[in-house]
Amino acid sequence: MPSLLHIHPNHPISFPGISGFPLLQPSRISANASFMRGTAVPQILYKKEASLFLQNELNNTRSKKLTPFGYTRKDVLLIGLGVTAIGFGLKSGLEFVGVDPLQAGNVVQLVMVLGLTVGWISTYIFRVSNKEMTYAQQLRDYEVKVMEKRLEGLTEAELVALLEQVEEEKRQQARGEQVN
């Protein structure tokens, strides 16, 4: 059965009866699969300079997206196994010292539940005191976006005036610090 999709590496994508898209060509990986996924890329991106730029940007975004410990499945499993191992180790240690196994189990359960609860609550209090909560972070991100949008809307003359005003304030602060 003939394919409806006619692709040539140096020509735009075309369907029978529909004109080709002048700036688009499919990814070099798999022509049919990439078109079906909607990953047709402008031809300009295949130029050497653009490709190097995009590769650098992709590498930078990958390196910036390193997640802190505790936010991946592997980390959660390691934490769970670690807490379980600590519990078994504590129970075995108490039994080795001579504590009754039932009594040792109760002590371990009490210590682990209280310890985990106090630890969890202390991380929350720490985040609140340092203003690292989700809402505070979202608010900071929103403020930054609004300021960026306002800066984009300024004319060249307004930007120059704003920069002069900032420089003047810096000079005034420097003079104020020298006097004190």
ChimeraX commands (.cxc) that place a marker at each C-alpha (Angstrom):
marker #1 position 0.00,0.00,0.00 radius 0.5
marker #1 position 1.53,3.35,-0.96 radius 0.5
marker #1 position 2.25,5.81,1.82 radius 0.5
marker #1 position 0.39,9.13,1.92 radius 0.5
marker #1 position 3.51,10.81,3.24 radius 0.5
marker #1 position 6.18,11.64,0.63 radius 0.5
marker #1 position 9.45,12.74,2.22 radius 0.5
marker #1 position 12.71,13.70,0.63 radius 0.5
marker #1 position 15.58,14.91,2.86 radius 0.5
marker #1 position 16.02,18.20,0.99 radius 0.5
marker #1 position 12.37,18.96,0.23 radius 0.5
marker #1 position 9.47,20.03,2.41 radius 0.5
marker #1 position 6.84,17.59,3.64 radius 0.5
marker #1 position 3.97,17.16,1.22 radius 0.5
marker #1 position 0.74,15.23,1.06 radius 0.5
marker #1 position -0.97,14.46,-2.26 radius 0.5
marker #1 position -3.31,17.37,-2.96 radius 0.5
marker #1 position -1.85,19.58,-0.17 radius 0.5
marker #1 position 1.02,21.99,-0.72 radius 0.5
marker #1 position 4.25,21.37,1.19 radius 0.5
marker #1 position 5.22,23.33,4.25 radius 0.5
marker #1 position 8.05,25.58,3.05 radius 0.5
marker #1 position 10.12,25.74,6.24 radius 0.5
marker #1 position 9.51,22.34,7.78 radius 0.5
marker #1 position 11.19,19.00,7.42 radius 0.5
marker #1 position 11.02,16.00,9.75 radius 0.5
marker #1 position 13.60,15.02,12.31 radius 0.5
marker #1 position 16.48,12.90,10.96 radius 0.5
marker #1 position 15.74,10.04,13.36 radius 0.5
marker #1 position 12.70,8.46,11.73 radius 0.5
marker #1 position 10.80,10.43,9.14 radius 0.5
marker #1 position 7.40,8.81,9.57 radius 0.5
marker #1 position 7.54,8.48,13.36 radius 0.5
marker #1 position 8.77,12.01,13.98 radius 0.5
marker #1 position 6.11,13.52,11.73 radius 0.5
marker #1 position 3.39,11.55,13.50 radius 0.5
marker #1 position 4.61,12.82,16.87 radius 0.5
marker #1 position 4.55,16.38,15.58 radius 0.5
marker #1 position 8.27,17.00,15.82 radius 0.5
marker #1 position 8.80,18.53,12.42 radius 0.5
marker #1 position 11.62,21.07,12.80 radius 0.5
marker #1 position 12.35,24.24,10.79 radius 0.5
marker #1 position 15.12,23.74,8.24 radius 0.5
marker #1 position 17.10,26.60,9.77 radius 0.5
marker #1 position 17.74,24.40,12.81 radius 0.5
marker #1 position 19.82,22.04,10.71 radius 0.5
marker #1 position 22.49,24.64,10.04 radius 0.5
marker #1 position 25.73,23.89,11.83 radius 0.5
marker #1 position 25.74,26.99,14.04 radius 0.5
marker #1 position 22.12,26.57,15.06 radius 0.5
marker #1 position 22.67,22.90,15.85 radius 0.5
marker #1 position 25.65,23.69,18.07 radius 0.5
marker #1 position 23.65,26.41,19.83 radius 0.5
marker #1 position 20.69,24.08,20.41 radius 0.5
marker #1 position 22.95,21.30,21.67 radius 0.5
marker #1 position 24.57,23.68,24.16 radius 0.5
marker #1 position 21.17,24.92,25.31 radius 0.5
marker #1 position 19.90,21.33,25.68 radius 0.5
marker #1 position 22.97,20.36,27.71 radius 0.5
marker #1 position 22.60,23.45,29.91 radius 0.5
marker #1 position 18.93,22.73,30.64 radius 0.5
marker #1 position 19.73,19.09,31.41 radius 0.5
marker #1 position 22.48,20.06,33.84 radius 0.5
marker #1 position 20.22,22.67,35.50 radius 0.5
marker #1 position 17.46,20.12,36.06 radius 0.5
marker #1 position 19.36,18.07,38.61 radius 0.5
marker #1 position 16.81,17.21,41.24 radius 0.5
marker #1 position 17.77,17.34,44.90 radius 0.5
marker #1 position 17.86,14.17,46.96 radius 0.5
marker #1 position 14.43,12.81,47.87 radius 0.5
marker #1 position 12.54,13.79,44.71 radius 0.5
marker #1 position 13.04,10.68,42.57 radius 0.5
marker #1 position 11.67,7.16,42.92 radius 0.5
marker #1 position 15.13,5.81,43.61 radius 0.5
marker #1 position 15.63,8.31,46.44 radius 0.5
marker #1 position 12.26,7.49,48.01 radius 0.5
marker #1 position 13.03,3.77,47.87 radius 0.5
marker #1 position 16.46,4.37,49.43 radius 0.5
marker #1 position 14.92,6.45,52.22 radius 0.5
marker #1 position 12.30,3.77,52.90 radius 0.5
marker #1 position 14.89,1.00,52.95 radius 0.5
marker #1 position 17.16,3.10,55.18 radius 0.5
marker #1 position 14.42,3.79,57.74 radius 0.5
marker #1 position 13.44,0.10,57.73 radius 0.5
marker #1 position 17.07,-0.97,58.20 radius 0.5
marker #1 position 17.47,1.49,61.08 radius 0.5
marker #1 position 14.35,0.04,62.72 radius 0.5
marker #1 position 15.54,-3.55,62.37 radius 0.5
marker #1 position 19.03,-2.57,63.53 radius 0.5
marker #1 position 17.66,-0.80,66.61 radius 0.5
marker #1 position 15.43,-3.78,67.47 radius 0.5
marker #1 position 18.30,-6.25,66.99 radius 0.5
marker #1 position 20.56,-4.05,69.10 radius 0.5
marker #1 position 18.05,-3.89,71.94 radius 0.5
marker #1 position 17.53,-7.67,71.81 radius 0.5
marker #1 position 21.32,-8.17,71.81 radius 0.5
marker #1 position 21.59,-6.05,74.96 radius 0.5
marker #1 position 18.99,-8.27,76.63 radius 0.5
marker #1 position 15.67,-6.47,76.22 radius 0.5
marker #1 position 12.59,-8.67,75.71 radius 0.5
marker #1 position 11.71,-8.89,71.96 radius 0.5
marker #1 position 8.16,-7.58,72.51 radius 0.5
marker #1 position 9.44,-4.73,74.64 radius 0.5
marker #1 position 12.19,-3.98,72.08 radius 0.5
marker #1 position 9.58,-3.87,69.27 radius 0.5
marker #1 position 7.46,-1.41,71.24 radius 0.5
marker #1 position 10.44,0.83,72.03 radius 0.5
marker #1 position 11.60,0.81,68.39 radius 0.5
marker #1 position 8.09,1.60,67.16 radius 0.5
marker #1 position 7.75,4.49,69.60 radius 0.5
marker #1 position 11.22,5.88,68.81 radius 0.5
marker #1 position 10.76,5.59,65.04 radius 0.5
marker #1 position 7.27,7.13,64.94 radius 0.5
marker #1 position 8.18,9.98,67.28 radius 0.5
marker #1 position 11.53,10.54,65.57 radius 0.5
marker #1 position 10.06,10.59,62.06 radius 0.5
marker #1 position 7.18,12.83,63.12 radius 0.5
marker #1 position 9.42,15.32,64.89 radius 0.5
marker #1 position 11.87,15.22,61.96 radius 0.5
marker #1 position 9.15,15.80,59.39 radius 0.5
marker #1 position 7.63,18.69,61.36 radius 0.5
marker #1 position 11.07,20.25,61.86 radius 0.5
marker #1 position 11.67,20.29,58.08 radius 0.5
marker #1 position 8.36,22.11,57.64 radius 0.5
marker #1 position 9.26,24.67,60.32 radius 0.5
marker #1 position 12.69,25.12,58.68 radius 0.5
marker #1 position 11.08,25.73,55.24 radius 0.5
marker #1 position 8.61,28.21,56.73 radius 0.5
marker #1 position 11.33,30.12,58.57 radius 0.5
marker #1 position 13.46,30.34,55.39 radius 0.5
marker #1 position 10.44,31.14,53.20 radius 0.5
marker #1 position 11.09,28.15,50.94 radius 0.5
marker #1 position 7.45,27.08,50.77 radius 0.5
marker #1 position 5.76,26.38,47.45 radius 0.5
marker #1 position 3.54,29.46,47.64 radius 0.5
marker #1 position 6.44,31.79,48.44 radius 0.5
marker #1 position 8.49,30.35,45.58 radius 0.5
marker #1 position 5.57,30.71,43.15 radius 0.5
marker #1 position 5.08,34.31,44.29 radius 0.5
marker #1 position 8.77,35.12,43.71 radius 0.5
marker #1 position 8.65,33.50,40.26 radius 0.5
marker #1 position 5.53,35.50,39.39 radius 0.5
marker #1 position 7.14,38.77,40.50 radius 0.5
marker #1 position 10.22,38.04,38.39 radius 0.5
marker #1 position 8.06,37.28,35.33 radius 0.5
marker #1 position 6.06,40.50,35.81 radius 0.5
marker #1 position 9.26,42.55,36.07 radius 0.5
marker #1 position 10.67,40.88,32.95 radius 0.5
marker #1 position 7.47,41.66,31.07 radius 0.5
marker #1 position 7.60,45.29,32.19 radius 0.5
marker #1 position 11.25,45.58,31.11 radius 0.5
marker #1 position 10.38,44.16,27.69 radius 0.5
marker #1 position 7.73,46.86,27.28 radius 0.5
marker #1 position 10.09,49.76,28.02 radius 0.5
marker #1 position 11.51,51.87,25.23 radius 0.5
marker #1 position 15.23,52.48,24.82 radius 0.5
marker #1 position 14.99,55.95,26.36 radius 0.5
marker #1 position 13.06,54.61,29.37 radius 0.5
marker #1 position 15.69,51.87,29.87 radius 0.5
marker #1 position 18.50,54.41,29.81 radius 0.5
marker #1 position 16.66,56.61,32.33 radius 0.5
marker #1 position 16.03,53.59,34.56 radius 0.5
marker #1 position 19.70,52.57,34.46 radius 0.5
marker #1 position 20.78,56.12,35.34 radius 0.5
marker #1 position 18.36,56.12,38.27 radius 0.5
marker #1 position 19.77,52.80,39.53 radius 0.5
marker #1 position 23.33,54.10,39.24 radius 0.5
marker #1 position 22.38,57.23,41.18 radius 0.5
marker #1 position 20.83,55.13,43.96 radius 0.5
marker #1 position 23.98,53.02,44.14 radius 0.5
marker #1 position 26.10,56.15,44.49 radius 0.5
marker #1 position 23.81,57.48,47.24 radius 0.5
marker #1 position 24.03,54.17,49.13 radius 0.5
marker #1 position 27.82,54.15,48.81 radius 0.5
marker #1 position 27.98,57.73,50.18 radius 0.5
marker #1 position 25.61,56.76,53.02 radius 0.5
marker #1 position 27.78,53.77,53.98 radius 0.5
marker #1 position 30.97,55.90,53.94 radius 0.5
marker #1 position 29.38,58.48,56.29 radius 0.5
marker #1 position 28.31,55.81,58.81 radius 0.5
marker link #1:1,2 radius 0.2
marker link #1:2,3 radius 0.2
marker link #1:3,4 radius 0.2
marker link #1:4,5 radius 0.2
marker link #1:5,6 radius 0.2
marker link #1:6,7 radius 0.2
marker link #1:7,8 radius 0.2
marker link #1:8,9 radius 0.2
marker link #1:9,10 radius 0.2
marker link #1:10,11 radius 0.2
marker link #1:11,12 radius 0.2
marker link #1:12,13 radius 0.2
marker link #1:13,14 radius 0.2
marker link #1:14,15 radius 0.2
marker link #1:15,16 radius 0.2
marker link #1:16,17 radius 0.2
marker link #1:17,18 radius 0.2
marker link #1:18,19 radius 0.2
marker link #1:19,20 radius 0.2
marker link #1:20,21 radius 0.2
marker link #1:21,22 radius 0.2
marker link #1:22,23 radius 0.2
marker link #1:23,24 radius 0.2
marker link #1:24,25 radius 0.2
marker link #1:25,26 radius 0.2
marker link #1:26,27 radius 0.2
marker link #1:27,28 radius 0.2
marker link #1:28,29 radius 0.2
marker link #1:29,30 radius 0.2
marker link #1:30,31 radius 0.2
marker link #1:31,32 radius 0.2
marker link #1:32,33 radius 0.2
marker link #1:33,34 radius 0.2
marker link #1:34,35 radius 0.2
marker link #1:35,36 radius 0.2
marker link #1:36,37 radius 0.2
marker link #1:37,38 radius 0.2
marker link #1:38,39 radius 0.2
marker link #1:39,40 radius 0.2
marker link #1:40,41 radius 0.2
marker link #1:41,42 radius 0.2
marker link #1:42,43 radius 0.2
marker link #1:43,44 radius 0.2
marker link #1:44,45 radius 0.2
marker link #1:45,46 radius 0.2
marker link #1:46,47 radius 0.2
marker link #1:47,48 radius 0.2
marker link #1:48,49 radius 0.2
marker link #1:49,50 radius 0.2
marker link #1:50,51 radius 0.2
marker link #1:51,52 radius 0.2
marker link #1:52,53 radius 0.2
marker link #1:53,54 radius 0.2
marker link #1:54,55 radius 0.2
marker link #1:55,56 radius 0.2
marker link #1:56,57 radius 0.2
marker link #1:57,58 radius 0.2
marker link #1:58,59 radius 0.2
marker link #1:59,60 radius 0.2
marker link #1:60,61 radius 0.2
marker link #1:61,62 radius 0.2
marker link #1:62,63 radius 0.2
marker link #1:63,64 radius 0.2
marker link #1:64,65 radius 0.2
marker link #1:65,66 radius 0.2
marker link #1:66,67 radius 0.2
marker link #1:67,68 radius 0.2
marker link #1:68,69 radius 0.2
marker link #1:69,70 radius 0.2
marker link #1:70,71 radius 0.2
marker link #1:71,72 radius 0.2
marker link #1:72,73 radius 0.2
marker link #1:73,74 radius 0.2
marker link #1:74,75 radius 0.2
marker link #1:75,76 radius 0.2
marker link #1:76,77 radius 0.2
marker link #1:77,78 radius 0.2
marker link #1:78,79 radius 0.2
marker link #1:79,80 radius 0.2
marker link #1:80,81 radius 0.2
marker link #1:81,82 radius 0.2
marker link #1:82,83 radius 0.2
marker link #1:83,84 radius 0.2
marker link #1:84,85 radius 0.2
marker link #1:85,86 radius 0.2
marker link #1:86,87 radius 0.2
marker link #1:87,88 radius 0.2
marker link #1:88,89 radius 0.2
marker link #1:89,90 radius 0.2
marker link #1:90,91 radius 0.2
marker link #1:91,92 radius 0.2
marker link #1:92,93 radius 0.2
marker link #1:93,94 radius 0.2
marker link #1:94,95 radius 0.2
marker link #1:95,96 radius 0.2
marker link #1:96,97 radius 0.2
marker link #1:97,98 radius 0.2
marker link #1:98,99 radius 0.2
marker link #1:99,100 radius 0.2
marker link #1:100,101 radius 0.2
marker link #1:101,102 radius 0.2
marker link #1:102,103 radius 0.2
marker link #1:103,104 radius 0.2
marker link #1:104,105 radius 0.2
marker link #1:105,106 radius 0.2
marker link #1:106,107 radius 0.2
marker link #1:107,108 radius 0.2
marker link #1:108,109 radius 0.2
marker link #1:109,110 radius 0.2
marker link #1:110,111 radius 0.2
marker link #1:111,112 radius 0.2
marker link #1:112,113 radius 0.2
marker link #1:113,114 radius 0.2
marker link #1:114,115 radius 0.2
marker link #1:115,116 radius 0.2
marker link #1:116,117 radius 0.2
marker link #1:117,118 radius 0.2
marker link #1:118,119 radius 0.2
marker link #1:119,120 radius 0.2
marker link #1:120,121 radius 0.2
marker link #1:121,122 radius 0.2
marker link #1:122,123 radius 0.2
marker link #1:123,124 radius 0.2
marker link #1:124,125 radius 0.2
marker link #1:125,126 radius 0.2
marker link #1:126,127 radius 0.2
marker link #1:127,128 radius 0.2
marker link #1:128,129 radius 0.2
marker link #1:129,130 radius 0.2
marker link #1:130,131 radius 0.2
marker link #1:131,132 radius 0.2
marker link #1:132,133 radius 0.2
marker link #1:133,134 radius 0.2
marker link #1:134,135 radius 0.2
marker link #1:135,136 radius 0.2
marker link #1:136,137 radius 0.2
marker link #1:137,138 radius 0.2
marker link #1:138,139 radius 0.2
marker link #1:139,140 radius 0.2
marker link #1:140,141 radius 0.2
marker link #1:141,142 radius 0.2
marker link #1:142,143 radius 0.2
marker link #1:143,144 radius 0.2
marker link #1:144,145 radius 0.2
marker link #1:145,146 radius 0.2
marker link #1:146,147 radius 0.2
marker link #1:147,148 radius 0.2
marker link #1:148,149 radius 0.2
marker link #1:149,150 radius 0.2
marker link #1:150,151 radius 0.2
marker link #1:151,152 radius 0.2
marker link #1:152,153 radius 0.2
marker link #1:153,154 radius 0.2
marker link #1:154,155 radius 0.2
marker link #1:155,156 radius 0.2
marker link #1:156,157 radius 0.2
marker link #1:157,158 radius 0.2
marker link #1:158,159 radius 0.2
marker link #1:159,160 radius 0.2
marker link #1:160,161 radius 0.2
marker link #1:161,162 radius 0.2
marker link #1:162,163 radius 0.2
marker link #1:163,164 radius 0.2
marker link #1:164,165 radius 0.2
marker link #1:165,166 radius 0.2
marker link #1:166,167 radius 0.2
marker link #1:167,168 radius 0.2
marker link #1:168,169 radius 0.2
marker link #1:169,170 radius 0.2
marker link #1:170,171 radius 0.2
marker link #1:171,172 radius 0.2
marker link #1:172,173 radius 0.2
marker link #1:173,174 radius 0.2
marker link #1:174,175 radius 0.2
marker link #1:175,176 radius 0.2
marker link #1:176,177 radius 0.2
marker link #1:177,178 radius 0.2
marker link #1:178,179 radius 0.2
marker link #1:179,180 radius 0.2
view
